[in-house]
């Protein structure tokens, strides 16, 4: 009878203990795989959005301005100097070292428009760039032509305007071609039109109030890009707007550390379950081990039997744990992450890691019971029969 047959028969004869060992390792592996997969999926989702939408960089005119605010009360400001940005100067942005990382450059012209008795902020934008800079925009209707506008949801409500209505701004007759669906941002309160139209209305031909840059910045040096644009536009102030992205990434990093700690605790508990169960199994098989030793089995054979049992159970636990963790991750993404598609690719690398983790836990936890079994005196074991 070979060692493999002995091991398989032992596992089949002691199904309860085998299932207990299997469950302990499966729980630990599934938890680790689930957490690693979830954090990895969320990190990849953020990186994908950074790749697709970019980390916004804001270009505004330099100003010597002192804001007079106290306790949340604004008392106006003292403006010493205010320069607008010339539209042609923005062409310098395409010449910076990291220009290949720029997905879109969107100039804006801002001005106050009077519509009936209301004062509304009007923005002239490049709608082609806005598709990249503001991917969350959903317009009911169509984008405006030369003499048309789209209204933010709140602006449309206050002004009591619908698609097809006409409004007059600075003696220019404009038609409402679309209404922007609610975004939850300041965009809801604005009127948007084409850049050239707004420049003509406010007498700012060739000038812009500010500009937004969408950068492909998963790995690009955002701080270096800010400096490069600042050098290219000495008359402008350049700022990186990354607070939301950084905050989310820091939260994920903290969650990752916490989850690894929890995974370690669960793996430790699983290894204790294996240790206790294998020690109990060795004690129950004292007479069997004594017979093996009496008929010529050496200590290394006894150790090999225990390790082979642990390896078989651990291998099965690793495979089962991976698929359980994989399924749990997909369910968690569908439940807790509305922005994620829920599609999670199968990872052979992670599956291999799951099996290796399970084998490490099972074999390390079985080491002491294996050596304890090998040290049994065959005479004592046979006397117990």
C-alpha positions as CSV (number, residue, x, y, z in Angstrom):
1,X,0.0,0.0,0.0
2,X,1.5,3.3,-1.0
3,X,1.5,6.5,1.0
4,X,-0.9,8.2,-1.4
5,X,-3.5,5.5,-0.9
6,X,-3.0,5.6,2.9
7,X,-3.5,9.4,2.8
8,X,-6.7,9.3,0.7
9,X,-8.2,6.5,2.8
10,X,-7.5,8.5,6.0
11,X,-9.2,11.6,4.5
12,X,-12.3,9.6,3.4
13,X,-12.5,7.8,6.8
14,X,-12.3,11.1,8.8
15,X,-14.6,13.3,6.6
16,X,-15.7,15.5,9.5
17,X,-12.2,16.5,10.6
18,X,-11.1,16.9,7.0
19,X,-14.1,19.2,6.3
20,X,-13.3,21.2,9.4
21,X,-9.7,21.8,8.3
22,X,-10.9,22.6,4.8
23,X,-13.5,25.1,6.1
24,X,-10.9,26.9,8.3
25,X,-8.5,27.4,5.4
26,X,-11.2,28.3,2.9
27,X,-12.5,31.0,5.2
28,X,-9.1,32.6,5.5
29,X,-8.2,32.4,1.8
30,X,-11.7,33.6,0.6
31,X,-11.4,36.6,2.9
32,X,-7.9,37.5,1.7
33,X,-8.8,37.1,-2.0
34,X,-12.0,39.0,-1.6
35,X,-10.4,41.9,0.1
36,X,-7.4,42.0,-2.3
37,X,-9.7,41.7,-5.3
38,X,-12.1,44.5,-4.1
39,X,-9.3,46.9,-3.3
40,X,-7.6,46.1,-6.6
41,X,-10.9,46.6,-8.5
42,X,-11.6,50.0,-6.9
43,X,-8.0,51.2,-7.4
44,X,-8.2,50.1,-11.1
45,X,-11.5,51.9,-11.4
46,X,-10.1,55.1,-10.1
47,X,-7.0,54.8,-12.3
48,X,-9.2,54.2,-15.3
49,X,-11.2,57.3,-14.6
50,X,-8.0,59.3,-14.2
51,X,-6.8,57.9,-17.5
52,X,-10.1,58.7,-19.2
53,X,-11.1,62.0,-17.6
54,X,-7.8,63.3,-16.3
55,X,-6.8,65.2,-13.2
56,X,-8.1,68.7,-13.7
57,X,-5.7,71.6,-13.8
58,X,-7.1,75.1,-13.6
59,X,-5.6,78.1,-15.3
60,X,-6.8,81.4,-14.0
61,X,-5.6,85.0,-14.4
62,X,-3.0,86.2,-11.9
63,X,-4.5,88.8,-9.5
64,X,-3.5,90.9,-6.6
65,X,-6.8,90.6,-4.7
66,X,-7.5,90.7,-0.9
67,X,-10.8,89.0,0.0
68,X,-12.6,90.7,2.9
69,X,-14.4,87.8,4.7
70,X,-14.9,87.1,8.4
71,X,-16.9,84.4,10.0
72,X,-18.4,83.3,6.7
73,X,-19.6,86.9,5.9
74,X,-18.3,88.3,2.7
75,X,-17.6,92.1,2.6
76,X,-16.3,92.2,-0.9
77,X,-12.7,92.6,-1.8
78,X,-9.9,95.1,-2.7
79,X,-8.7,94.4,-6.2
80,X,-5.3,95.9,-7.2
81,X,-4.8,94.4,-10.6
82,X,-6.7,91.9,-12.7
83,X,-5.5,90.5,-16.0
84,X,-7.4,88.3,-18.4
85,X,-5.8,85.5,-20.3
86,X,-5.4,85.9,-24.0
87,X,-6.8,83.0,-25.9
88,X,-3.8,82.7,-28.2
89,X,-1.5,82.4,-25.2
90,X,-3.1,79.1,-24.3
91,X,-1.5,77.7,-27.5
92,X,1.7,77.6,-25.5
93,X,0.3,74.8,-23.3
94,X,0.7,72.4,-26.3
95,X,4.5,73.0,-26.3
96,X,5.2,71.9,-22.7
97,X,7.4,68.8,-22.1
98,X,4.4,66.7,-20.9
99,X,2.0,67.9,-23.6
100,X,1.3,64.3,-24.6
101,X,-0.4,63.8,-21.2
102,X,-3.0,66.5,-22.0
103,X,-6.3,65.1,-23.2
104,X,-8.2,68.4,-23.5
105,X,-7.8,72.1,-22.9
106,X,-11.1,74.0,-22.3
107,X,-11.1,77.8,-22.2
108,X,-14.0,79.5,-20.5
109,X,-15.4,83.0,-20.8
110,X,-17.6,84.1,-17.8
111,X,-20.0,87.0,-17.6
112,X,-23.2,88.1,-15.9
113,X,-26.2,87.9,-18.1
114,X,-29.5,89.7,-17.3
115,X,-32.5,87.6,-18.4
116,X,-35.7,89.5,-17.6
117,X,-35.4,90.4,-13.9
118,X,-32.8,87.7,-13.2
119,X,-29.0,88.0,-13.2
120,X,-27.5,84.7,-14.3
121,X,-23.8,83.7,-14.8
122,X,-23.2,82.8,-18.4
123,X,-20.2,80.7,-19.5
124,X,-18.8,80.4,-23.0
125,X,-17.2,77.0,-23.5
126,X,-15.7,74.8,-26.1
127,X,-18.2,71.9,-26.2
128,X,-15.8,69.5,-27.8
129,X,-13.4,69.8,-24.9
130,X,-16.3,69.9,-22.4
131,X,-17.1,66.3,-23.5
132,X,-13.8,65.2,-21.9
133,X,-13.6,67.8,-19.1
134,X,-17.2,67.2,-17.9
135,X,-18.1,63.6,-18.8
136,X,-21.0,63.7,-16.3
137,X,-22.9,66.2,-18.4
138,X,-26.2,64.9,-19.8
139,X,-28.0,67.3,-22.1
140,X,-31.7,67.0,-22.9
141,X,-31.9,68.4,-26.4
142,X,-28.9,69.3,-28.5
143,X,-25.7,71.3,-28.0
144,X,-26.0,75.0,-28.9
145,X,-25.1,76.4,-32.3
146,X,-23.8,80.0,-32.8
147,X,-27.0,81.7,-31.5
148,X,-28.2,79.2,-28.9
149,X,-27.6,78.2,-25.3
150,X,-28.2,75.3,-22.9
151,X,-29.4,76.0,-19.4
152,X,-28.4,74.3,-16.2
153,X,-31.3,72.5,-14.5
154,X,-31.7,75.1,-11.8
155,X,-31.4,78.0,-14.2
156,X,-34.1,76.6,-16.4
157,X,-36.4,76.2,-13.4
158,X,-35.8,79.7,-12.1
159,X,-36.1,81.3,-15.5
160,X,-39.1,79.2,-16.4
161,X,-37.5,78.2,-19.7
162,X,-38.0,75.2,-21.9
163,X,-36.3,73.9,-25.0
164,X,-37.2,76.1,-27.9
165,X,-37.8,79.2,-25.8
166,X,-35.9,82.4,-26.7
167,X,-34.1,84.7,-24.4
168,X,-32.3,88.0,-24.9
169,X,-28.8,88.7,-23.4
170,X,-27.2,92.1,-24.0
171,X,-29.6,92.7,-27.0
172,X,-28.6,89.4,-28.6
173,X,-31.5,87.0,-29.2
174,X,-30.7,83.4,-28.3
175,X,-32.6,80.2,-28.4
176,X,-32.6,77.4,-25.8
177,X,-31.4,74.3,-27.6
178,X,-31.0,72.1,-24.6
179,X,-31.2,71.8,-20.8
180,X,-28.5,70.2,-18.7
181,X,-29.7,67.5,-16.5
182,X,-29.0,67.9,-12.7
183,X,-25.4,67.5,-11.9
184,X,-25.4,68.6,-8.2
185,X,-22.8,71.2,-8.9
186,X,-22.7,74.9,-9.7
187,X,-23.2,74.0,-13.4
188,X,-27.0,73.7,-12.6
189,X,-27.2,77.4,-12.1
190,X,-25.4,78.6,-15.3
191,X,-26.2,79.4,-18.9
192,X,-23.8,77.8,-21.4
193,X,-23.1,78.9,-24.9
194,X,-20.3,78.6,-27.5
195,X,-17.1,80.3,-26.6
196,X,-17.2,82.8,-29.6
197,X,-20.8,83.7,-28.8
198,X,-20.0,84.5,-25.2
199,X,-16.9,86.5,-26.2
200,X,-19.0,88.6,-28.6
201,X,-21.8,89.2,-26.0
202,X,-19.4,90.3,-23.2
203,X,-16.9,92.2,-25.5
204,X,-14.1,89.8,-24.7
205,X,-13.0,88.7,-28.2
206,X,-9.7,86.9,-28.0
207,X,-9.8,86.7,-24.2
208,X,-10.8,84.1,-21.7
209,X,-11.6,84.2,-18.0
210,X,-10.0,80.8,-17.2
211,X,-9.1,77.5,-18.7
212,X,-9.4,73.9,-17.6
213,X,-6.9,71.1,-18.5
214,X,-7.7,67.4,-18.5
215,X,-4.5,65.5,-18.0
216,X,-4.0,61.8,-18.4
217,X,-2.5,61.5,-15.0
218,X,-2.5,57.9,-13.7
219,X,1.3,58.0,-13.6
220,X,2.2,61.5,-15.0
221,X,4.0,64.0,-12.9
222,X,1.1,66.4,-12.2
223,X,3.2,68.8,-10.1
224,X,5.7,69.0,-12.9
225,X,3.0,69.7,-15.4
226,X,1.6,72.5,-13.3
227,X,5.1,74.1,-13.2
228,X,5.5,73.6,-17.0
229,X,2.2,75.3,-17.7
230,X,3.1,78.1,-15.3
231,X,6.4,78.7,-17.1
232,X,4.6,78.7,-20.4
233,X,1.9,81.2,-19.1
234,X,3.7,83.6,-16.8
235,X,0.7,85.8,-16.6
236,X,-1.6,83.1,-15.3
237,X,-2.0,81.2,-12.0
238,X,-2.0,77.4,-12.5
239,X,-3.5,75.0,-9.9
240,X,-4.0,71.3,-9.7
241,X,-7.4,70.2,-8.5
242,X,-6.8,66.8,-7.1
243,X,-8.3,66.9,-3.6
244,X,-11.2,64.5,-4.4
245,X,-8.9,62.0,-6.2
246,X,-6.2,62.2,-3.5
247,X,-8.8,61.8,-0.7
248,X,-10.3,58.8,-2.3
249,X,-6.9,57.2,-3.0
250,X,-5.9,57.9,0.7
251,X,-9.1,56.3,1.9
252,X,-8.4,53.2,-0.3
253,X,-4.8,53.0,1.1
254,X,-6.1,53.1,4.6
255,X,-8.8,50.6,3.8
256,X,-6.1,48.4,2.2
257,X,-3.9,48.5,5.4
258,X,-6.9,47.8,7.6
259,X,-8.1,44.9,5.4
260,X,-4.7,43.3,5.3
261,X,-4.6,43.4,9.1
262,X,-8.0,41.7,9.2
263,X,-6.9,39.2,6.6
264,X,-3.9,38.3,8.7
265,X,-6.0,37.8,11.8
266,X,-8.4,35.5,9.9
267,X,-5.6,33.5,8.4
268,X,-4.1,33.1,11.9
269,X,-7.4,31.9,13.2
270,X,-7.6,29.5,10.3
271,X,-4.1,28.2,11.0
272,X,-5.1,27.6,14.6
273,X,-8.1,25.6,13.5
274,X,-5.8,23.4,11.3
275,X,-3.3,23.0,14.1
276,X,-5.8,21.9,16.7
277,X,-7.7,19.6,14.3
278,X,-4.5,17.9,13.0
279,X,-3.2,17.4,16.6
280,X,-6.5,15.8,17.5
281,X,-6.3,13.6,14.4
282,X,-2.8,12.5,15.4
283,X,-3.9,11.6,18.9
284,X,-6.8,9.6,17.6
285,X,-4.4,7.7,15.3
286,X,-1.8,6.8,17.8
287,X,-2.4,3.0,17.4
288,X,-2.4,3.3,13.6
289,X,0.9,5.2,13.7
290,X,2.3,2.6,16.1
291,X,1.4,-0.2,13.6
292,X,3.0,1.8,10.7
293,X,6.2,2.1,12.7
294,X,6.2,-1.5,13.7
295,X,5.9,-2.8,10.1
296,X,8.9,-0.6,9.1
297,X,7.6,2.9,8.4
298,X,10.2,5.5,9.2
299,X,9.7,8.8,10.9
300,X,9.9,10.6,7.5
301,X,7.1,8.4,6.2
302,X,4.8,9.5,9.1
303,X,5.7,13.1,8.6
304,X,5.1,12.8,4.9
305,X,1.6,11.2,5.5
306,X,0.5,14.2,7.7
307,X,1.9,16.7,5.2
308,X,0.3,15.1,2.3
309,X,-3.1,15.2,4.0
310,X,-2.6,18.8,4.8
311,X,-1.4,19.6,1.2
312,X,-4.4,17.9,-0.4
313,X,-6.9,19.7,1.9
314,X,-5.0,23.0,1.5
315,X,-4.9,22.8,-2.3
316,X,-8.7,22.2,-2.4
317,X,-9.2,25.0,0.0
318,X,-7.1,27.4,-2.1
319,X,-9.1,26.8,-5.2
320,X,-12.4,26.9,-3.4
321,X,-11.4,30.0,-1.4
322,X,-10.4,31.8,-4.6
323,X,-13.7,31.3,-6.3
324,X,-15.6,32.2,-3.1
325,X,-13.6,35.4,-2.7
326,X,-14.0,36.1,-6.4
327,X,-17.8,35.8,-6.2
328,X,-18.0,37.8,-3.0
329,X,-16.0,40.6,-4.6
330,X,-18.3,40.7,-7.7
331,X,-21.3,40.9,-5.3
332,X,-19.7,43.6,-3.2
333,X,-18.9,45.7,-6.3
334,X,-22.5,45.5,-7.5
335,X,-23.9,46.4,-4.1
336,X,-21.5,49.0,-2.9
337,X,-19.9,50.6,-6.0
338,X,-22.5,52.2,-8.3
339,X,-19.8,53.6,-10.6
340,X,-18.1,50.2,-11.1
341,X,-19.4,48.0,-13.9
342,X,-19.1,44.9,-11.7
343,X,-17.0,43.1,-14.4
344,X,-14.0,41.4,-12.7
345,X,-11.6,39.6,-14.8
346,X,-10.3,36.1,-13.8
347,X,-6.8,36.4,-12.5
348,X,-4.5,33.3,-12.8
349,X,-1.9,35.2,-10.7
350,X,-4.3,35.7,-7.9
351,X,-5.7,32.2,-8.2
352,X,-2.1,30.9,-7.9
353,X,-1.5,33.1,-4.9
354,X,-4.6,31.7,-3.2
355,X,-3.4,28.2,-3.6
356,X,0.1,29.2,-2.3
357,X,-1.4,31.0,0.7
358,X,-3.6,28.0,1.5
359,X,-0.6,25.5,1.2
360,X,1.5,27.8,3.4
361,X,-1.2,28.0,6.1
362,X,-1.9,24.2,5.9
363,X,1.7,23.0,5.9
364,X,3.0,25.4,8.5
365,X,0.1,24.6,10.8
366,X,0.6,20.8,10.3
367,X,4.3,20.9,11.0
368,X,4.0,20.5,14.8
369,X,1.4,17.7,14.6
370,X,3.5,15.9,11.9
371,X,6.7,16.0,14.1
372,X,4.6,15.0,17.1
373,X,3.3,12.0,15.3
374,X,6.8,11.0,14.1
375,X,8.1,11.1,17.7
376,X,5.6,8.6,19.0
377,X,7.2,5.5,20.5
378,X,5.8,2.5,18.5
379,X,6.0,0.4,21.7
380,X,3.7,2.8,23.6
381,X,1.4,3.0,20.6
382,X,1.1,-0.7,20.4
383,X,0.5,-1.1,24.1
384,X,-2.5,1.3,23.8
385,X,-4.2,-1.2,21.5
